[in-house]
């Protein structure tokens, strides 16, 4: 058998046994024993142009080159926005019939392309190729703005959209918009109540993998977010933002019942629980119930005699940090609580309340001052 530039002819006895003349490519890495076979020599020649990297068909709009005129026509349909191939199952439209076939395989649950490294299965060969880039660790696409690198050009394009502030993926339920489709998908899991990411240490579950990573940093005691004003450190960036709002005096969360303002939404939720009167946190020892979990924690510390907050000036210890702060204010001579009737000032809010009761003619006995937590 003669070989010419990677082309070999397999001539059958045409007419005698019904066999066709086969033209085989030996350069191809496809799955046939003797390379990739074609029934027509013309098809083989077009195939060989792929190996020779000949792209003689150029599109005037975007300048992209193609090896075959048919590929150019298919590409032009993308620019035209023509989607003539429709899925009978879900109604999604596609520009190319090949994409529709791949999509139909998703409905059928077919994953015939397997990664040799990790064993993960994929519906489309293109998805497997993109996955292999992750294993290779090659990140050849770099953002011109921030320098971040990506393995896939599609991921770079999605990243660039975040710089431009483009959020083209919107949640049908709440209307929240996202720059990346993957983020929208993760967001939809939250609406569905799906929590597929579990902490191996405490068992807490999360809807987002990123949330689990942040949570794990808390277990590790990592506090990488520092306040530039007071130096306080936080494990979560969101916690730092809430803290900065305190410095700025911003209280954007208001209680609809009493009108009290809060810096953080979490603080408002805890406050609302007080109005509701729901006491869902119960002491295992004495059965006392509390509205807020932190009050139960303080109660347990009180029972155990734990006073972990100590005054640097006089050494006095407190169960609660806020009691220590009020105590330190006394040392500093700070009196930020003033009586509207007589103008007398107090260092503690509780002392002002006791004072106001005197104006009201209420006999005050057995006063418990701040700094003494009632267990």
Secondary structure, 3 states (H helix, E strand, C coil): CCEECCEEEECCCCCCCCCCCEEEECCCCCCCCCCEEECCHHHHHHHHHHHCCCCCEECCCCCCEECCHHHHHHHHHHHHCCCCEECCCCCCEECCHHHHHHHHHHHHCCCCEECCCCCCEECCHHHHHHHHHHHHCCCCEECCCCCCEECCHHHHHHHHHHHCCCCCEECCCCCCEECCHHHHHHHHHHHHCCCCEECCCCCCEECCHHHHHHHHHHHCCCCCEECCCCCCEECCHHHHHHHHHHHHCCCCEECCCCCCEECCHHHHHHHHHHHHCCCCEECCCCCCEECCHHHHHHHHHHHCCCCCEECCCCCCEECCHHHHHHHHHHHHCCCCEECCCCCCEECCHHHHHHHHHHHCCCCCCCCCCCCCCCC
